[in-house]
Amino acid sequence: MKAVGFMLAVSVFLAACGGGSDSSSEKPASEEVNLSDSTSELVPLRTYSAPQDTFGSVSMTMPMDGNITFIGAGVDVYIYDSGLNFVERNSTPFSRFQADLTAGEYLIEFSFWSSNARHVTAYSPQLMPFNELLPLENKVYSSDVNKAEYYRFTPTTDTTLNHSGSGVNIAIYDSNMTLIEPLLNQKASPYGINAGNYVVELNYFSSNTKAISISSPAI
C-alpha cells in the first residue's frame, strides 16, 4: 500500500450528461486537476483517469449517513476516515463498488494500475440529490471515452424501457442507490419496470464503439 501523500497531476474528464438545450447538458472539456491538492474535493459524476501506476486522492464530506457508488475499470479505490484510518476498499476485479458510510470527512485514494482502461466515476445521493440528476431521455447515448453517467427516471405508471446498442452497460438503482438491475443491457428489450423513482447508470466500458439507444413510453 502506497502512502497517501504525493504530487500527481492527472487528466480528469467531466462526465457528459446529455439531453435538452440546457448548457449543463453540454459535453464539458477536459481539465487538469492536481489531486495532491488538499483542497481537492470529490465531484459527483466526474470521471477521473490517469497514467498507469500512478495515484491520486480527493477529500469527501458526507453530510449525512448514506452510500457512495464507484464505477470504472483499472482503478483500485481506498476509503480512509479523517484520521487516515482505513475504512474500505473495492474488491478485485473492480467494476462497481458501493460503500455505506456514516456522516463525516473522508479521503478517497485512487490507484490507477491497469495497462488498459483506467477510469472511475462516483455518485452518491448524499452528495448530489436525486432530483439534481438530468432526466433520462429518448435518445442515443454515446461517448468517445470510458466513463459513467447517471440519469433520473421517474415513471408514474408501470412501463417498459427499450434498449439497443453495444459497448455500454446499463444498471438500474432506486433513488437511494440500492441496486435493482446490474446489467439491463443483457436483459430482453423491452424491459418491464414498475412506477417509481430510479437512477439509470450508463457505463461506457468498451475500447471500441460505445453507444446505446434508450426509449420508454414514460419519457
N, C-alpha and C positions, 0 to 999 in steps of 0.2 A: 504494500500500500504506500503510495507516494504521499509526501506531506502536502498540506493544502496551501501553503504559501508559495507563490510563484509569480512570474511575469510572463504573460502569454496573450498575444493578440489573436483573436480568432475571427473567422468570417461568420457573420450572422445574417441569415436570410429571414426576413419577416414573412410570416405566413400570409398567403394571399387569400383573402376572404371574398369570394365572388358574389356578384349579384347587384342589380339595380344601378342607378346612376350616382348614388351617394359616393363621395370621394373616399370614404372609409373602406369601400369595397374594391378600390383600385389596387392593382398589384404594386406593393411598395418596392423601392430599390434596396439593394444590399447595403450594408454598412459595416464598418469595422468597430468592434467593441472590445475593450481591454477587460477581460473577465477577472484579472487580478485586482482591479479597482474595487476597494471595499464598499464603494457606494453603488456598485452594480446590483440591481435588483432583478430577480426573475420576472420576465414579462410573459404572461399567459399568451399562448398562440404564437409566440415567436419560435422559429426553428433555429437551433444552434448547430453549427457544423465547424469542424476544424481539421487541421492536418493530422495524419496518423501519428500515434504515440505522443500525443500532447494532452494536457489537462487544462481545465477551466473551471471556475466556480462563480456562483452568484448567491447573494443572500436572499432570503424569503421571509416574509412576515405573514403568518396565518392569523387572521383577525379573530377566528373562532375555530372550534373543533371541526374537522372535516377531512376530505380526502384530496389527493392530487394524483393525476394520471400522467405518466410519461409514455410517449410512443416514439419508436425510432428503430435504429439499427446501428451496429458497430460502435456502440457507446455504453459504458458502464456508468450507472448513476448511484452516487453515495449521498445519503442524507445525514447531517450532523445537527445537534442542537446548538444553542448559543454558546455553550461551554466546549464545543468541538467534541462532544461525546457522540460516538457512532449510534445512529438510530436504526437505519435500514438501508438496504441496497437491492438492486434488481437481481433476479436470477439470471442464469446464463443457459441458452442464448436469450437475448433480450429482444422483445418486440413490444410488449405492453407491460408496464409496471405501475401498480396502484398502491399507494401508501396512505394509511389512516393516521392522521396527525392531530395532536392537541394544539390549541391556540398557543402561539409563541414565535420566537425567532429561530430561523434555521439557516444552515449553509448547505447548498447543493453543489456537489462536485461532479464534473463530467470527465470521464476518461475516454478519449477518442482513440480506440485501439485498432480498428479494422483497416485492412488494406483496400477495402471496397467502400461501400456506402457508410458514412458516419454522420448521423443526424439525430436530433432529439427535439421533441416538442412537448410542452407541458400545458395542461389545463386543469383548473380547479374552480368549482362554482363559488368557493370562498374568496378567490382572488378576482374572478370576473363573473358576476351574476349571470344566471341562465338567460335572463331577458336582454342582456347586452350582446349575446351572440347574434350573428347575422342569420336571418331566416333561410331555411333550405328552399331552393328554387327548382322549377322545372327547367333543366339546362344540362349542358355537357360541362363537367368539371375536368380540368386538366392542369398539368404542371410540367415544367421543364426540369425541375429539381426534385429530389427526395425530400418530403416534408409531410406534415399532417395538418388538417384543417378541421374545425368544429363548427357545426351549424345547429340551430334550434329547429325542431319540427313539432308543431302543435296541432295535430288533427283533432277536431271537435267531435267527430264521429268515427266509428270503425272504418278503416280504409285499406288501401294497398299502396305499396311502394314498388315502383318499377325500376330496374337497373340493368345496364348493359355496357360492357367495356372491358378493359384489361389494364393491368399494372396498378390497380387501386384496390385496397382492401376497405370494406365498409363495416363499421361497427355501430351498434345502437346501444345507448345508455338511457336510463331515466334521467330526470332533471337533476338528481343528486349524484349522478355519475356512477350508479350501480349498473354493471354490465349486463345487458339483456341478450344481445346477439353479437358474438365476436367477429363473425365472418359472413355478413349478409350476402356478399357477392358470390358466395358458394351455395346459397340457397336459390331455389327456383324463383323466377320472376313471373308474375308479380308476387310480392311478399305481403301477407296479411298482417295488419298491425292495429291494435286497439286505439281508441281515442285516448289522448293523454299528452304529456309534455316529454319530449325526447331530445337527446343530444345525438347528432349523427356525426361520426368521425370518419374522415376520408384520409387514408394513409397511402400516399403516393410512393410505393416501395420499389417499383421496378427500375432497372437500369435502361429499359427501353421505353416503349410507349406507356404513358400514364394518363389515361382518360376514361371517364365513365359518364354515361348518361343516366340521369335520375329524374323521375317524374312521379307524381301522385295526384289523383283527383282532389285530394285535400289541400293541395298547394294553390 
